[in-house]
Amino acid sequence: MGLDFSLYDKVFENRIRLQIMSVLMANDSYDFSSLKETLEVTDGNLASNLKTLEKEGYISIEKSFVDRKPNTRYKRTEKGAKAFENHLTALENLIKRQYK
């Protein structure tokens, strides 16, 4: 019998997007510079992966100024949290099936 991949989300096949969502699941929000430093990625790489997550509705963006400097913060959305949890469940099920 085949595996049920209905919970699997191809968006999270990308390592950086998986890492971004992991950080956002563990924190209320995170700013661009901190994400870049934590994940050790370039501006462009981080920006393109954040854009993908935003297009899917998995994260929201909040722009503000801190001491006259622009500050962009990212938060997981309810939809993003559910998709991420479902994806982890799919991976856990795959692992459990391999080691039965």
Biopython code that builds the backbone (N, CA, C, O; Angstrom):
import numpy as np
from Bio.PDB.StructureBuilder import StructureBuilder

atoms = [
    (1, "MET", "N", (0.844, -1.169, 0.000)),
    (1, "MET", "CA", (0.000, 0.000, 0.000)),
    (1, "MET", "C", (0.895, 1.240, 0.000)),
    (1, "MET", "O", (1.898, 1.277, 0.712)),
    (2, "GLY", "N", (0.537, 2.262, -0.801)),
    (2, "GLY", "CA", (1.329, 3.481, -0.924)),
    (2, "GLY", "C", (1.138, 4.415, 0.258)),
    (2, "GLY", "O", (0.211, 4.266, 1.055)),
    (3, "LEU", "N", (2.022, 5.359, 0.344)),
    (3, "LEU", "CA", (1.944, 6.369, 1.401)),
    (3, "LEU", "C", (0.956, 7.456, 1.021)),
    (3, "LEU", "O", (0.792, 7.778, -0.155)),
    (4, "ASP", "N", (0.304, 8.015, 2.020)),
    (4, "ASP", "CA", (-0.582, 9.145, 1.799)),
    (4, "ASP", "C", (0.267, 10.412, 1.835)),
    (4, "ASP", "O", (0.735, 10.830, 2.895)),
    (5, "PHE", "N", (0.459, 11.011, 0.675)),
    (5, "PHE", "CA", (1.280, 12.221, 0.599)),
    (5, "PHE", "C", (0.433, 13.487, 0.576)),
    (5, "PHE", "O", (0.929, 14.553, 0.213)),
    (6, "SER", "N", (-0.835, 13.386, 0.956)),
    (6, "SER", "CA", (-1.697, 14.567, 0.928)),
    (6, "SER", "C", (-1.222, 15.647, 1.895)),
    (6, "SER", "O", (-1.522, 16.824, 1.694)),
    (7, "LEU", "N", (-0.485, 15.267, 2.944)),
    (7, "LEU", "CA", (0.005, 16.243, 3.912)),
    (7, "LEU", "C", (1.360, 16.826, 3.511)),
    (7, "LEU", "O", (1.793, 17.840, 4.058)),
    (8, "TYR", "N", (2.020, 16.180, 2.555)),
    (8, "TYR", "CA", (3.343, 16.601, 2.109)),
    (8, "TYR", "C", (3.212, 17.896, 1.305)),
    (8, "TYR", "O", (2.314, 18.015, 0.472)),
    (9, "ASP", "N", (4.092, 18.860, 1.543)),
    (9, "ASP", "CA", (4.021, 20.160, 0.873)),
    (9, "ASP", "C", (5.323, 20.424, 0.128)),
    (9, "ASP", "O", (6.374, 20.581, 0.749)),
    (10, "LYS", "N", (5.257, 20.474, -1.193)),
    (10, "LYS", "CA", (6.453, 20.674, -2.019)),
    (10, "LYS", "C", (7.162, 21.996, -1.726)),
    (10, "LYS", "O", (8.358, 22.120, -1.989)),
    (11, "VAL", "N", (6.452, 22.978, -1.192)),
    (11, "VAL", "CA", (7.072, 24.271, -0.856)),
    (11, "VAL", "C", (8.220, 24.060, 0.123)),
    (11, "VAL", "O", (9.222, 24.773, 0.082)),
    (12, "PHE", "N", (8.064, 23.072, 1.005)),
    (12, "PHE", "CA", (9.070, 22.834, 2.040)),
    (12, "PHE", "C", (10.174, 21.878, 1.601)),
    (12, "PHE", "O", (11.006, 21.481, 2.417)),
    (13, "GLU", "N", (10.191, 21.502, 0.322)),
    (13, "GLU", "CA", (11.303, 20.691, -0.178)),
    (13, "GLU", "C", (12.591, 21.510, -0.202)),
    (13, "GLU", "O", (13.690, 20.959, -0.147)),
    (14, "ASN", "N", (12.444, 22.826, -0.285)),
    (14, "ASN", "CA", (13.598, 23.722, -0.279)),
    (14, "ASN", "C", (14.097, 23.876, 1.154)),
    (14, "ASN", "O", (13.334, 24.222, 2.056)),
    (15, "ARG", "N", (15.368, 23.619, 1.349)),
    (15, "ARG", "CA", (15.974, 23.646, 2.684)),
    (15, "ARG", "C", (15.804, 24.997, 3.369)),
    (15, "ARG", "O", (15.497, 25.053, 4.560)),
    (16, "ILE", "N", (15.999, 26.070, 2.636)),
    (16, "ILE", "CA", (15.925, 27.399, 3.246)),
    (16, "ILE", "C", (14.497, 27.719, 3.682)),
    (16, "ILE", "O", (14.290, 28.275, 4.761)),
    (17, "ARG", "N", (13.517, 27.376, 2.858)),
    (17, "ARG", "CA", (12.119, 27.614, 3.257)),
    (17, "ARG", "C", (11.750, 26.774, 4.470)),
    (17, "ARG", "O", (11.017, 27.230, 5.348)),
    (18, "LEU", "N", (12.250, 25.564, 4.518)),
    (18, "LEU", "CA", (12.023, 24.709, 5.685)),
    (18, "LEU", "C", (12.641, 25.341, 6.930)),
    (18, "LEU", "O", (12.032, 25.340, 8.000)),
    (19, "GLN", "N", (13.839, 25.874, 6.789)),
    (19, "GLN", "CA", (14.513, 26.517, 7.920)),
    (19, "GLN", "C", (13.792, 27.803, 8.346)),
    (19, "GLN", "O", (13.638, 28.062, 9.540)),
    (20, "ILE", "N", (13.359, 28.592, 7.386)),
    (20, "ILE", "CA", (12.626, 29.826, 7.714)),
    (20, "ILE", "C", (11.392, 29.484, 8.539)),
    (20, "ILE", "O", (11.141, 30.098, 9.576)),
    (21, "MET", "N", (10.629, 28.508, 8.079)),
    (21, "MET", "CA", (9.408, 28.145, 8.806)),
    (21, "MET", "C", (9.731, 27.561, 10.175)),
    (21, "MET", "O", (8.985, 27.783, 11.129)),
    (22, "SER", "N", (10.822, 26.824, 10.288)),
    (22, "SER", "CA", (11.231, 26.294, 11.594)),
    (22, "SER", "C", (11.501, 27.429, 12.571)),
    (22, "SER", "O", (11.073, 27.380, 13.724)),
    (23, "VAL", "N", (12.212, 28.450, 12.106)),
    (23, "VAL", "CA", (12.506, 29.610, 12.955)),
    (23, "VAL", "C", (11.211, 30.323, 13.341)),
    (23, "VAL", "O", (11.030, 30.711, 14.495)),
    (24, "LEU", "N", (10.314, 30.493, 12.370)),
    (24, "LEU", "CA", (9.073, 31.216, 12.644)),
    (24, "LEU", "C", (8.092, 30.405, 13.497)),
    (24, "LEU", "O", (7.229, 30.981, 14.160)),
    (25, "MET", "N", (8.213, 29.108, 13.487)),
    (25, "MET", "CA", (7.370, 28.279, 14.358)),
    (25, "MET", "C", (7.842, 28.398, 15.806)),
    (25, "MET", "O", (7.045, 28.278, 16.736)),
    (26, "ALA", "N", (9.128, 28.631, 15.990)),
    (26, "ALA", "CA", (9.700, 28.706, 17.337)),
    (26, "ALA", "C", (9.696, 30.128, 17.905)),
    (26, "ALA", "O", (9.962, 30.322, 19.091)),
    (27, "ASN", "N", (9.398, 31.116, 17.066)),
    (27, "ASN", "CA", (9.425, 32.522, 17.481)),
    (27, "ASN", "C", (8.182, 33.229, 16.952)),
    (27, "ASN", "O", (7.663, 32.878, 15.893)),
    (28, "ASP", "N", (7.712, 34.223, 17.693)),
    (28, "ASP", "CA", (6.543, 34.986, 17.239)),
    (28, "ASP", "C", (6.827, 35.688, 15.920)),
    (28, "ASP", "O", (5.990, 35.682, 15.018)),
    (29, "SER", "N", (7.990, 36.284, 15.807)),
    (29, "SER", "CA", (8.393, 36.951, 14.570)),
    (29, "SER", "C", (9.912, 37.015, 14.528)),
    (29, "SER", "O", (10.596, 36.778, 15.524)),
    (30, "TYR", "N", (10.420, 37.345, 13.338)),
    (30, "TYR", "CA", (11.864, 37.418, 13.144)),
    (30, "TYR", "C", (12.121, 38.467, 12.079)),
    (30, "TYR", "O", (11.352, 38.582, 11.124)),
    (31, "ASP", "N", (13.198, 39.236, 12.230)),
    (31, "ASP", "CA", (13.487, 40.247, 11.218)),
    (31, "ASP", "C", (14.448, 39.693, 10.167)),
    (31, "ASP", "O", (15.101, 38.668, 10.361)),
    (32, "PHE", "N", (14.504, 40.414, 9.049)),
    (32, "PHE", "CA", (15.282, 39.963, 7.901)),
    (32, "PHE", "C", (16.745, 39.720, 8.260)),
    (32, "PHE", "O", (17.303, 38.669, 7.946)),
    (33, "SER", "N", (17.362, 40.704, 8.922)),
    (33, "SER", "CA", (18.797, 40.588, 9.243)),
    (33, "SER", "C", (19.078, 39.395, 10.147)),
    (33, "SER", "O", (20.070, 38.690, 9.959)),
    (34, "SER", "N", (18.209, 39.168, 11.125)),
    (34, "SER", "CA", (18.404, 38.035, 12.041)),
    (34, "SER", "C", (18.223, 36.705, 11.316)),
    (34, "SER", "O", (18.962, 35.752, 11.563)),
    (35, "LEU", "N", (17.237, 36.643, 10.421)),
    (35, "LEU", "CA", (17.050, 35.417, 9.628)),
    (35, "LEU", "C", (18.283, 35.165, 8.762)),
    (35, "LEU", "O", (18.775, 34.039, 8.682)),
    (36, "LYS", "N", (18.769, 36.207, 8.123)),
    (36, "LYS", "CA", (19.942, 36.076, 7.246)),
    (36, "LYS", "C", (21.136, 35.541, 8.031)),
    (36, "LYS", "O", (21.847, 34.647, 7.572)),
    (37, "GLU", "N", (21.343, 36.098, 9.214)),
    (37, "GLU", "CA", (22.463, 35.681, 10.055)),
    (37, "GLU", "C", (22.279, 34.260, 10.572)),
    (37, "GLU", "O", (23.211, 33.456, 10.544)),
    (38, "THR", "N", (21.087, 33.956, 11.039)),
    (38, "THR", "CA", (20.796, 32.625, 11.590)),
    (38, "THR", "C", (20.953, 31.535, 10.542)),
    (38, "THR", "O", (21.534, 30.483, 10.811)),
    (39, "LEU", "N", (20.430, 31.793, 9.339)),
    (39, "LEU", "CA", (20.428, 30.771, 8.289)),
    (39, "LEU", "C", (21.700, 30.801, 7.431)),
    (39, "LEU", "O", (21.941, 29.899, 6.629)),
    (40, "GLU", "N", (22.506, 31.851, 7.615)),
    (40, "GLU", "CA", (23.747, 31.991, 6.854)),
    (40, "GLU", "C", (23.508, 31.911, 5.344)),
    (40, "GLU", "O", (24.089, 31.082, 4.645)),
    (41, "VAL", "N", (22.630, 32.803, 4.865)),
    (41, "VAL", "CA", (22.290, 32.870, 3.445)),
    (41, "VAL", "C", (22.482, 34.302, 2.951)),
    (41, "VAL", "O", (22.607, 35.235, 3.745)),
    (42, "THR", "N", (22.505, 34.461, 1.634)),
    (42, "THR", "CA", (22.647, 35.793, 1.049)),
    (42, "THR", "C", (21.313, 36.531, 1.093)),
    (42, "THR", "O", (20.261, 35.916, 1.266)),
    (43, "ASP", "N", (21.362, 37.848, 0.936)),
    (43, "ASP", "CA", (20.151, 38.663, 0.883)),
    (43, "ASP", "C", (19.190, 38.155, -0.191)),
    (43, "ASP", "O", (18.001, 37.955, 0.059)),
    (44, "GLY", "N", (19.734, 37.951, -1.392)),
    (44, "GLY", "CA", (18.903, 37.536, -2.521)),
    (44, "GLY", "C", (18.261, 36.180, -2.315)),
    (44, "GLY", "O", (17.081, 35.992, -2.613)),
    (45, "ASN", "N", (19.035, 35.235, -1.804)),
    (45, "ASN", "CA", (18.519, 33.892, -1.560)),
    (45, "ASN", "C", (17.401, 33.928, -0.513)),
    (45, "ASN", "O", (16.356, 33.302, -0.690)),
    (46, "LEU", "N", (17.630, 34.661, 0.568)),
    (46, "LEU", "CA", (16.619, 34.774, 1.612)),
    (46, "LEU", "C", (15.373, 35.476, 1.078)),
    (46, "LEU", "O", (14.252, 35.021, 1.308)),
    (47, "ALA", "N", (15.569, 36.578, 0.369)),
    (47, "ALA", "CA", (14.435, 37.348, -0.152)),
    (47, "ALA", "C", (13.567, 36.514, -1.091)),
    (47, "ALA", "O", (12.340, 36.570, -1.008)),
    (48, "SER", "N", (14.188, 35.741, -1.984)),
    (48, "SER", "CA", (13.393, 34.952, -2.933)),
    (48, "SER", "C", (12.616, 33.848, -2.221)),
    (48, "SER", "O", (11.485, 33.549, -2.604)),
    (49, "ASN", "N", (13.201, 33.243, -1.198)),
    (49, "ASN", "CA", (12.488, 32.203, -0.465)),
    (49, "ASN", "C", (11.378, 32.780, 0.418)),
    (49, "ASN", "O", (10.327, 32.162, 0.583)),
    (50, "LEU", "N", (11.614, 33.955, 0.977)),
    (50, "LEU", "CA", (10.562, 34.624, 1.746)),
    (50, "LEU", "C", (9.394, 34.991, 0.829)),
    (50, "LEU", "O", (8.232, 34.874, 1.217)),
    (51, "LYS", "N", (9.711, 35.433, -0.382)),
    (51, "LYS", "CA", (8.668, 35.806, -1.347)),
    (51, "LYS", "C", (7.796, 34.590, -1.687)),
    (51, "LYS", "O", (6.575, 34.707, -1.792)),
    (52, "THR", "N", (8.424, 33.440, -1.856)),
    (52, "THR", "CA", (7.669, 32.213, -2.144)),
    (52, "THR", "C", (6.716, 31.882, -0.996)),
    (52, "THR", "O", (5.549, 31.562, -1.221)),
    (53, "LEU", "N", (7.221, 31.963, 0.230)),
    (53, "LEU", "CA", (6.375, 31.672, 1.399)),
    (53, "LEU", "C", (5.248, 32.693, 1.534)),
    (53, "LEU", "O", (4.136, 32.347, 1.933)),
    (54, "GLU", "N", (5.534, 33.940, 1.202)),
    (54, "GLU", "CA", (4.501, 34.976, 1.256)),
    (54, "GLU", "C", (3.432, 34.714, 0.197)),
    (54, "GLU", "O", (2.240, 34.829, 0.483)),
    (55, "LYS", "N", (3.849, 34.360, -1.028)),
    (55, "LYS", "CA", (2.892, 34.073, -2.106)),
    (55, "LYS", "C", (1.956, 32.928, -1.739)),
    (55, "LYS", "O", (0.785, 32.928, -2.118)),
    (56, "GLU", "N", (2.477, 31.955, -1.000)),
    (56, "GLU", "CA", (1.657, 30.810, -0.566)),
    (56, "GLU", "C", (0.729, 31.194, 0.585)),
    (56, "GLU", "O", (-0.191, 30.445, 0.917)),
    (57, "GLY", "N", (0.963, 32.344, 1.187)),
    (57, "GLY", "CA", (0.164, 32.760, 2.343)),
    (57, "GLY", "C", (0.648, 32.134, 3.641)),
    (57, "GLY", "O", (-0.092, 32.080, 4.623)),
    (58, "TYR", "N", (1.904, 31.655, 3.647)),
    (58, "TYR", "CA", (2.448, 30.961, 4.817)),
    (58, "TYR", "C", (3.098, 31.917, 5.811)),
    (58, "TYR", "O", (3.251, 31.582, 6.986)),
    (59, "ILE", "N", (3.482, 33.112, 5.346)),
    (59, "ILE", "CA", (4.059, 34.107, 6.245)),
    (59, "ILE", "C", (3.418, 35.460, 5.961)),
    (59, "ILE", "O", (2.885, 35.695, 4.877)),
    (60, "SER", "N", (3.479, 36.339, 6.947)),
    (60, "SER", "CA", (3.051, 37.723, 6.753)),
    (60, "SER", "C", (4.244, 38.623, 7.013)),
    (60, "SER", "O", (5.179, 38.254, 7.723)),
    (61, "ILE", "N", (4.196, 39.804, 6.430)),
    (61, "ILE", "CA", (5.303, 40.743, 6.527)),
    (61, "ILE", "C", (4.817, 42.013, 7.204)),
    (61, "ILE", "O", (3.736, 42.526, 6.913)),
    (62, "GLU", "N", (5.644, 42.501, 8.111)),
    (62, "GLU", "CA", (5.339, 43.731, 8.833)),
    (62, "GLU", "C", (6.533, 44.671, 8.682)),
    (62, "GLU", "O", (7.635, 44.370, 9.141)),
    (63, "LYS", "N", (6.300, 45.815, 8.034)),
    (63, "LYS", "CA", (7.385, 46.776, 7.825)),
    (63, "LYS", "C", (7.196, 47.950, 8.782)),
    (63, "LYS", "O", (6.085, 48.444, 8.976)),
    (64, "SER", "N", (8.313, 48.384, 9.375)),
    (64, "SER", "CA", (8.274, 49.518, 10.286)),
    (64, "SER", "C", (9.638, 50.194, 10.270)),
    (64, "SER", "O", (10.538, 49.803, 9.527)),
    (65, "PHE", "N", (9.768, 51.209, 11.101)),
    (65, "PHE", "CA", (11.062, 51.869, 11.244)),
    (65, "PHE", "C", (11.506, 51.751, 12.687)),
    (65, "PHE", "O", (10.713, 51.950, 13.607)),
    (66, "VAL", "N", (12.775, 51.427, 12.884)),
    (66, "VAL", "CA", (13.378, 51.372, 14.209)),
    (66, "VAL", "C", (14.563, 52.324, 14.175)),
    (66, "VAL", "O", (15.514, 52.118, 13.422)),
    (67, "ASP", "N", (14.500, 53.360, 14.992)),
    (67, "ASP", "CA", (15.541, 54.394, 14.980)),
    (67, "ASP", "C", (15.805, 54.907, 13.564)),
    (67, "ASP", "O", (16.953, 55.023, 13.137)),
    (68, "ARG", "N", (14.736, 55.210, 12.854)),
    (68, "ARG", "CA", (14.774, 55.753, 11.480)),
    (68, "ARG", "C", (15.300, 54.785, 10.430)),
    (68, "ARG", "O", (15.510, 55.167, 9.279)),
    (69, "LYS", "N", (15.511, 53.544, 10.822)),
    (69, "LYS", "CA", (15.956, 52.530, 9.859)),
    (69, "LYS", "C", (14.790, 51.601, 9.550)),
    (69, "LYS", "O", (14.035, 51.229, 10.448)),
    (70, "PRO", "N", (14.642, 51.222, 8.272)),
    (70, "PRO", "CA", (13.566, 50.283, 7.939)),
    (70, "PRO", "C", (13.795, 48.933, 8.610)),
    (70, "PRO", "O", (14.924, 48.446, 8.675)),
    (71, "ASN", "N", (12.732, 48.340, 9.101)),
    (71, "ASN", "CA", (12.808, 47.036, 9.754)),
    (71, "ASN", "C", (11.674, 46.175, 9.205)),
    (71, "ASN", "O", (10.506, 46.557, 9.277)),
    (72, "THR", "N", (12.016, 45.029, 8.665)),
    (72, "THR", "CA", (11.023, 44.114, 8.118)),
    (72, "THR", "C", (10.995, 42.870, 8.984)),
    (72, "THR", "O", (12.013, 42.204, 9.172)),
    (73, "ARG", "N", (9.809, 42.563, 9.515)),
    (73, "ARG", "CA", (9.628, 41.385, 10.364)),
    (73, "ARG", "C", (8.690, 40.412, 9.671)),
    (73, "ARG", "O", (7.784, 40.806, 8.937)),
    (74, "TYR", "N", (8.927, 39.145, 9.921)),
    (74, "TYR", "CA", (8.136, 38.079, 9.317)),
    (74, "TYR", "C", (7.480, 37.258, 10.415)),
    (74, "TYR", "O", (8.074, 36.994, 11.461)),
    (75, "LYS", "N", (6.236, 36.858, 10.150)),
    (75, "LYS", "CA", (5.491, 36.006, 11.078)),
    (75, "LYS", "C", (4.864, 34.865, 10.296)),
    (75, "LYS", "O", (4.514, 35.015, 9.125)),
    (76, "ARG", "N", (4.731, 33.744, 10.945)),
    (76, "ARG", "CA", (4.007, 32.635, 10.314)),
    (76, "ARG", "C", (2.513, 32.976, 10.370)),
    (76, "ARG", "O", (2.044, 33.612, 11.314)),
    (77, "THR", "N", (1.792, 32.551, 9.361)),
    (77, "THR", "CA", (0.344, 32.707, 9.393)),
    (77, "THR", "C", (-0.257, 31.405, 9.923)),
    (77, "THR", "O", (0.442, 30.402, 10.063)),
    (78, "GLU", "N", (-1.525, 31.430, 10.207)),
    (78, "GLU", "CA", (-2.200, 30.205, 10.648)),
    (78, "GLU", "C", (-2.126, 29.144, 9.549)),
    (78, "GLU", "O", (-1.897, 27.964, 9.815)),
    (79, "LYS", "N", (-2.326, 29.594, 8.309)),
    (79, "LYS", "CA", (-2.234, 28.681, 7.166)),
    (79, "LYS", "C", (-0.829, 28.078, 7.062)),
    (79, "LYS", "O", (-0.676, 26.884, 6.807)),
    (80, "GLY", "N", (0.197, 28.920, 7.263)),
    (80, "GLY", "CA", (1.578, 28.451, 7.185)),
    (80, "GLY", "C", (1.917, 27.470, 8.288)),
    (80, "GLY", "O", (2.588, 26.465, 8.054)),
    (81, "ALA", "N", (1.448, 27.768, 9.501)),
    (81, "ALA", "CA", (1.706, 26.874, 10.635)),
    (81, "ALA", "C", (1.070, 25.506, 10.380)),
    (81, "ALA", "O", (1.687, 24.473, 10.640)),
    (82, "LYS", "N", (-0.155, 25.502, 9.874)),
    (82, "LYS", "CA", (-0.860, 24.238, 9.608)),
    (82, "LYS", "C", (-0.150, 23.451, 8.499)),
    (82, "LYS", "O", (0.030, 22.239, 8.608)),
    (83, "ALA", "N", (0.250, 24.150, 7.436)),
    (83, "ALA", "CA", (0.947, 23.483, 6.328)),
    (83, "ALA", "C", (2.264, 22.881, 6.806)),
    (83, "ALA", "O", (2.618, 21.768, 6.417)),
    (84, "PHE", "N", (2.982, 23.608, 7.644)),
    (84, "PHE", "CA", (4.265, 23.131, 8.162)),
    (84, "PHE", "C", (4.058, 21.908, 9.061)),
    (84, "PHE", "O", (4.783, 20.919, 8.952)),
    (85, "GLU", "N", (3.070, 21.986, 9.943)),
    (85, "GLU", "CA", (2.775, 20.845, 10.823)),
    (85, "GLU", "C", (2.361, 19.625, 10.011)),
    (85, "GLU", "O", (2.778, 18.507, 10.313)),
    (86, "ASN", "N", (1.546, 19.831, 8.985)),
    (86, "ASN", "CA", (1.136, 18.721, 8.122)),
    (86, "ASN", "C", (2.340, 18.110, 7.413)),
    (86, "ASN", "O", (2.447, 16.889, 7.298)),
    (87, "HIS", "N", (3.237, 18.956, 6.944)),
    (87, "HIS", "CA", (4.430, 18.481, 6.248)),
    (87, "HIS", "C", (5.288, 17.630, 7.189)),
    (87, "HIS", "O", (5.768, 16.566, 6.800)),
    (88, "LEU", "N", (5.476, 18.093, 8.411)),
    (88, "LEU", "CA", (6.252, 17.317, 9.389)),
    (88, "LEU", "C", (5.582, 15.979, 9.683)),
    (88, "LEU", "O", (6.256, 14.958, 9.823)),
    (89, "THR", "N", (4.259, 15.986, 9.775)),
    (89, "THR", "CA", (3.522, 14.738, 9.998)),
    (89, "THR", "C", (3.756, 13.771, 8.846)),
    (89, "THR", "O", (3.960, 12.577, 9.065)),
    (90, "ALA", "N", (3.726, 14.286, 7.619)),
    (90, "ALA", "CA", (3.968, 13.434, 6.441)),
    (90, "ALA", "C", (5.372, 12.832, 6.494)),
    (90, "ALA", "O", (5.560, 11.654, 6.191)),
    (91, "LEU", "N", (6.352, 13.646, 6.881)),
    (91, "LEU", "CA", (7.725, 13.135, 6.979)),
    (91, "LEU", "C", (7.856, 12.103, 8.098)),
    (91, "LEU", "O", (8.533, 11.088, 7.933)),
    (92, "GLU", "N", (7.210, 12.361, 9.233)),
    (92, "GLU", "CA", (7.232, 11.395, 10.339)),
    (92, "GLU", "C", (6.605, 10.074, 9.915)),
    (92, "GLU", "O", (7.126, 9.006, 10.235)),
    (93, "ASN", "N", (5.495, 10.143, 9.200)),
    (93, "ASN", "CA", (4.831, 8.924, 8.728)),
    (93, "ASN", "C", (5.727, 8.147, 7.769)),
    (93, "ASN", "O", (5.764, 6.917, 7.802)),
    (94, "LEU", "N", (6.442, 8.867, 6.922)),
    (94, "LEU", "CA", (7.369, 8.221, 5.991)),
    (94, "LEU", "C", (8.481, 7.509, 6.751)),
    (94, "LEU", "O", (8.825, 6.371, 6.432)),
    (95, "ILE", "N", (9.038, 8.173, 7.747)),
    (95, "ILE", "CA", (10.113, 7.587, 8.549)),
    (95, "ILE", "C", (9.617, 6.369, 9.316)),
    (95, "ILE", "O", (10.275, 5.329, 9.335)),
    (96, "LYS", "N", (8.461, 6.501, 9.945)),
    (96, "LYS", "CA", (7.898, 5.375, 10.713)),
    (96, "LYS", "C", (7.665, 4.166, 9.803)),
    (96, "LYS", "O", (7.913, 3.025, 10.194)),
    (97, "ARG", "N", (7.191, 4.429, 8.601)),
    (97, "ARG", "CA", (6.911, 3.347, 7.667)),
    (97, "ARG", "C", (8.212, 2.639, 7.252)),
    (97, "ARG", "O", (8.224, 1.425, 7.046)),
    (98, "GLN", "N", (9.283, 3.392, 7.134)),
    (98, "GLN", "CA", (10.577, 2.822, 6.720)),
    (98, "GLN", "C", (11.159, 1.923, 7.796)),
    (98, "GLN", "O", (11.912, 0.997, 7.493)),
    (99, "TYR", "N", (10.815, 2.188, 9.057)),
    (99, "TYR", "CA", (11.436, 1.456, 10.173)),
    (99, "TYR", "C", (10.465, 0.551, 10.902)),
    (99, "TYR", "O", (10.663, 0.249, 12.079)),
    (100, "LYS", "N", (9.417, 0.113, 10.218)),
    (100, "LYS", "CA", (8.470, -0.839, 10.825)),
    (100, "LYS", "C", (9.080, -2.204, 10.875)),
    (100, "LYS", "O", (8.445, -3.146, 11.350)),
]
sb = StructureBuilder()
sb.init_structure("model")
sb.init_model(0)
sb.init_chain("A")
sb.init_seg("    ")
for serial, (resi, resn, name, xyz) in enumerate(atoms, 1):
    if name == "N":
        sb.init_residue(resn, " ", resi, " ")
    sb.init_atom(name, np.array(xyz, "f"), 0.0, 1.0, " ", f" {name:<3s}", serial, name[0])
structure = sb.get_structure()
